[in-house]
Amino acid sequence: MKRLREWSRTRKIAIWVLATVLPVTVLTLGLEGAGRLYMHLRHGVPGKSYGLWRYDDTLGAQHRENAYNSHTQTNDFGFRNRESVLQPKPVGTLRVIAYGGSTTFCYNLSDFETWPYQLELLLRESEPSQHQVLNAGAIMWSIGHAYARAKKDVPLLRPDHVIIYSGINEHANAAFLAADAMSMKALVQSGHFGAYATNLDQNRWLKRNLVTVRLLDYLIVPWLRRSSSIEAASADDREAPTRTDPFILENYLHVLGQFIDLNDSHGARTVFVIQAHDGHRARNEYLTGYSRAGAMLAKSRSATVVDATHAIVSYEGSPRDLFSSTGVHYSALGARRLAELLHQEVFALTAVDD
């Protein structure tokens, strides 16, 4: 009798599990399959797979090679370029790699509107016309992330120039490290430089691999948060520090020096770009302050320094025309102006070595 009752209880539990878990599983798989089919039919690219991120044992996650999403493609090295890396590099051409966070990746723009691509167009107006600018930017990456990736790319691809447009993510990187019980102050005081967060959004397996999770993150969650966005922006301004954090800055400068040394050791000329913003939010003045502080070090190491602010102050309209609502990510017009500034101050005067 006892065994019969136990069997009956087990049967009820099994039925309950099947009645609740199975429909949810079927629904989830159905939505995932429908989402992938839609992405393939709407945005699919022959020879490329859906989803920009893959696991990386160094960075935690890195852009997938030959991938696509709704408005972006990566090439055979995982750069945000539709064209594969030209191998071998054509004689007499320039190979440029641009490193940084989302302000280099330009997540709010199409592949053809980003400032690295616009710079490539300007370079290709001259002969030979196969100069290539590779976009190694990635959302939320600090200079430590960029340097870690560059240590793979630069020795292998031996670019002529490496552009560093990085700084606004240093504060966030320290916060993400703190969430993993790593203090930037303690790291720097112990002589450990270049630590970078591996708990970023793209490091989540679910985010990298499921369309349904991306749908929730990109559409549903922002819609729910939209009502409080103005209050959040105001709070950011009130809480913005007035000066760079000394330990975050020391880490940034140390890694910047290592980055320049890496480029030098492989024959690449460093172009360090001081980051710009639209002048509207106090927090952006603080965030771009790390790159402003890095300019002196870059100059002392014989890097070419370009101040992106020159592309802003020379514009006759409102600075807001040149940025998205964040105030630090360029609009299509702003990206074009930055590309023109880089071309004028660096590459128009560069002699291309065979």
C-alpha positions in Angstrom: 0.0 0.0 0.0 2.9 2.4 0.9 4.6 1.6 -2.4 1.3 2.3 -4.2 0.9 5.7 -2.5 4.6 6.6 -3.4 4.1 5.5 -7.0 0.9 7.6 -7.1 2.7 10.6 -5.7 5.6 10.2 -8.2 3.1 9.9 -11.0 1.4 13.1 -10.0 4.7 15.0 -9.8 5.7 13.7 -13.3 2.3 14.7 -14.7 2.7 18.2 -13.2 6.2 18.6 -14.6 5.1 17.5 -18.0 2.1 19.8 -17.9 4.2 22.9 -16.9 7.7 22.4 -18.1 7.0 20.8 -21.5 4.7 23.5 -22.8 7.2 26.2 -21.7 10.1 24.3 -23.3 8.1 23.8 -26.6 7.1 27.4 -26.6 10.7 28.6 -26.0 12.1 26.3 -28.7 9.4 27.4 -31.1 10.1 31.1 -30.5 13.9 30.5 -30.8 13.4 28.6 -34.0 11.1 31.3 -35.4 13.5 34.1 -34.4 16.4 32.4 -36.1 14.4 31.7 -39.2 13.4 35.3 -39.4 17.0 36.6 -38.9 18.2 34.2 -41.6 15.5 35.2 -44.1 15.7 38.9 -43.3 19.4 39.4 -42.6 21.2 36.2 -43.5 24.6 36.4 -45.2 26.0 33.5 -47.2 29.0 32.0 -45.4 28.2 33.8 -42.1 26.5 32.8 -38.9 24.0 34.7 -36.8 25.3 36.2 -33.5 28.2 38.5 -33.1 29.8 37.1 -30.0 31.6 33.9 -29.2 33.4 32.5 -26.1 37.0 33.5 -25.8 39.3 32.0 -23.2 41.2 35.3 -22.7 38.5 37.9 -22.8 35.5 35.8 -21.9 33.8 36.9 -25.1 35.0 38.3 -28.4 33.4 39.1 -31.7 32.7 36.0 -33.8 34.5 35.6 -37.1 32.2 35.8 -40.2 29.0 36.7 -38.2 26.0 39.0 -38.6 23.0 40.4 -36.8 20.2 42.7 -37.8 22.6 45.6 -38.9 26.2 44.4 -38.5 28.6 42.0 -40.0 32.1 40.8 -39.0 34.8 39.5 -41.2 37.2 36.5 -41.1 39.1 38.0 -38.1 36.0 39.2 -36.2 36.5 42.9 -37.0 33.4 45.0 -37.9 34.1 44.9 -41.6 32.2 43.2 -44.4 35.4 42.7 -46.3 37.8 40.1 -45.2 41.3 41.1 -44.1 43.4 41.5 -47.3 46.0 38.7 -47.1 48.7 39.3 -48.1 48.5 43.0 -47.6 48.6 44.6 -51.1 51.9 46.3 -51.9 51.9 50.0 -51.2 48.7 50.0 -49.1 48.0 50.9 -45.5 46.5 48.5 -43.0 45.0 50.3 -40.0 43.3 48.8 -36.9 41.1 50.9 -34.7 40.6 49.8 -31.1 38.2 51.0 -28.5 34.7 50.5 -27.0 31.3 51.2 -28.4 32.4 54.6 -29.6 34.7 52.9 -32.0 32.4 50.0 -32.8 29.6 52.6 -33.3 26.7 50.3 -32.4 24.1 52.9 -33.2 25.3 53.2 -36.8 25.3 50.9 -39.8 28.5 49.3 -41.0 28.8 51.9 -43.7 28.4 54.9 -41.3 31.0 54.1 -38.7 34.0 56.4 -38.5 36.6 53.5 -39.2 34.7 52.7 -42.4 34.4 56.4 -43.4 38.2 56.7 -42.9 38.7 53.7 -45.1 36.6 55.4 -47.8 38.7 58.5 -47.6 42.0 56.5 -47.8 40.7 54.6 -50.8 40.2 57.8 -52.7 44.0 57.7 -53.3 46.0 55.2 -55.2 46.4 52.3 -54.6 42.8 52.0 -53.6 43.0 48.9 -51.3 43.9 50.6 -48.0 42.0 48.9 -45.2 40.8 50.2 -41.8 39.8 47.3 -39.5 37.2 48.1 -36.8 38.2 46.2 -33.6 35.9 48.2 -31.3 33.6 46.3 -29.0 30.8 47.4 -26.7 31.8 48.2 -23.1 35.5 47.3 -23.7 38.0 49.2 -21.6 41.6 49.9 -22.7 42.5 46.6 -21.0 40.2 44.6 -23.2 41.4 46.4 -26.3 45.1 45.8 -25.4 44.4 42.1 -24.7 42.9 41.7 -28.2 45.7 43.8 -29.8 48.3 41.4 -28.4 46.7 38.8 -30.6 46.1 41.0 -33.7 49.1 43.2 -34.0 51.9 40.6 -34.1 49.9 38.6 -36.6 48.6 41.3 -38.9 51.4 43.9 -38.5 49.3 47.0 -39.2 50.9 50.2 -40.3 48.8 52.3 -37.9 46.9 51.4 -34.7 44.2 53.9 -33.6 43.3 54.0 -29.9 40.0 55.6 -29.2 39.4 54.5 -25.6 38.7 55.9 -22.2 35.0 56.3 -21.5 34.6 52.7 -20.2 37.3 52.8 -17.6 34.9 53.8 -14.8 32.5 51.1 -15.8 35.3 48.5 -16.0 36.3 49.3 -12.4 32.6 48.9 -11.3 32.3 45.5 -13.1 35.5 44.4 -11.5 34.2 45.4 -8.1 31.1 43.3 -8.7 33.5 40.4 -8.9 35.2 41.4 -5.7 38.2 43.0 -7.4 39.1 46.5 -6.3 40.9 48.7 -8.9 42.6 50.5 -6.0 43.9 47.2 -4.5 45.0 45.9 -8.0 47.0 49.0 -8.8 48.5 49.2 -5.3 49.7 45.6 -5.7 51.2 46.4 -9.1 48.6 44.5 -11.1 47.7 46.6 -14.1 45.4 45.9 -17.1 42.6 44.0 -15.3 39.4 43.9 -17.3 35.9 42.7 -16.5 34.8 39.3 -17.8 31.3 39.7 -16.4 30.0 41.9 -19.2 26.6 41.4 -20.8 28.2 39.6 -23.8 29.9 37.1 -21.5 26.5 35.5 -20.7 26.0 32.3 -22.6 22.3 32.9 -22.9 22.9 36.3 -24.4 25.4 35.1 -26.9 23.4 32.1 -28.1 19.6 32.8 -27.8 17.6 35.1 -30.0 14.8 35.1 -27.5 17.1 36.5 -24.8 18.4 39.2 -27.1 14.8 40.1 -27.9 14.1 40.6 -24.2 17.2 42.6 -23.6 17.0 44.8 -26.6 13.3 45.4 -26.9 11.3 44.5 -23.9 13.6 45.6 -21.1 14.4 49.0 -22.6 10.7 49.6 -23.2 10.0 48.9 -19.5 12.8 51.3 -18.5 11.9 54.0 -20.9 9.7 55.9 -18.4 12.6 56.4 -16.0 15.3 57.2 -18.5 15.1 61.0 -18.0 15.4 60.6 -14.2 18.3 58.2 -14.6 20.2 60.6 -16.8 19.7 63.4 -14.3 20.9 61.2 -11.5 24.0 60.3 -13.6 24.9 64.0 -13.8 24.4 64.6 -10.1 26.5 61.6 -9.2 29.3 62.3 -11.8 32.7 62.7 -10.2 34.4 66.0 -10.8 37.8 64.5 -11.6 39.4 61.2 -12.8 39.8 58.5 -10.2 43.6 58.3 -9.4 43.7 54.5 -9.4 41.6 54.1 -12.5 43.7 56.7 -14.2 47.0 55.1 -13.2 45.8 51.8 -14.6 44.7 53.4 -17.8 48.0 55.2 -18.3 50.0 52.1 -17.6 48.1 50.0 -20.1 48.2 52.8 -22.6 52.0 52.8 -22.3 52.1 49.0 -22.8 49.8 49.4 -25.8 52.1 51.9 -27.5 55.1 49.7 -26.7 53.4 46.7 -28.4 52.6 48.7 -31.5 56.2 50.1 -31.7 57.7 46.6 -31.3 55.8 45.4 -34.4 56.4 48.5 -36.6 52.9 50.1 -36.1 52.5 53.8 -35.5 50.1 54.7 -32.7 47.4 57.3 -33.3 45.9 58.2 -29.9 42.6 60.1 -30.2 41.4 62.3 -27.3 37.7 61.5 -27.0 34.9 64.1 -27.5 31.4 64.6 -26.4 28.5 67.0 -27.1 29.1 69.1 -24.0 25.6 68.5 -22.6 26.2 66.1 -19.6 28.7 66.5 -16.8 29.2 62.7 -16.7 30.5 62.7 -20.2 33.1 65.4 -19.3 34.3 63.0 -16.6 34.3 59.9 -18.7 36.3 61.5 -21.6 38.7 62.9 -19.0 40.7 59.7 -19.0 41.6 60.0 -22.7 42.5 63.7 -22.2 44.8 62.7 -19.4 46.3 60.1 -21.7 47.3 62.6 -24.3 50.4 63.8 -22.5 51.7 60.2 -22.1 51.0 59.4 -25.7 52.9 62.5 -26.9 55.9 61.6 -24.7 56.0 58.1 -26.3 56.0 59.7 -29.8 52.5 58.6 -30.7 50.5 60.9 -33.0 47.8 62.6 -30.9 44.6 63.9 -32.4 41.9 65.8 -30.5 38.5 64.7 -31.7 37.1 67.9 -30.2 38.5 69.8 -33.2 35.9 68.0 -35.3 33.2 69.3 -33.0 34.2 72.9 -32.4 34.7 73.5 -36.2 31.1 72.4 -36.9 28.8 75.4 -37.5 25.7 73.7 -36.1 24.8 72.3 -32.7 27.3 69.8 -31.3 24.3 67.5 -30.6 24.0 67.0 -34.4 27.2 65.1 -34.2 26.2 62.6 -31.5 23.5 60.2 -30.5 21.4 60.8 -27.4 24.3 59.4 -25.2 26.4 62.4 -26.1 29.5 60.3 -26.7 28.5 58.0 -29.6 28.7 59.7 -32.9 25.9 60.2 -35.3 26.6 59.4 -39.0 27.5 63.1 -39.5 29.8 63.1 -36.4 31.5 59.9 -37.5 32.2 61.4 -41.0 33.7 64.5 -39.4 36.0 62.4 -37.1 37.1 60.4 -40.1 37.9 63.6 -42.0 39.8 64.9 -39.1 41.9 61.8 -38.8 42.5 61.7 -42.6 43.6 65.3 -42.6 45.8 65.3 -39.5 47.4 61.9 -39.9 46.9 60.0 -43.1 46.9 62.7 -45.7 50.5 63.4 -44.8 51.6 59.8 -44.4 54.0 58.3 -46.8 53.0 54.7 -47.5 55.9 52.3 -47.3 56.0 49.4 -49.8 
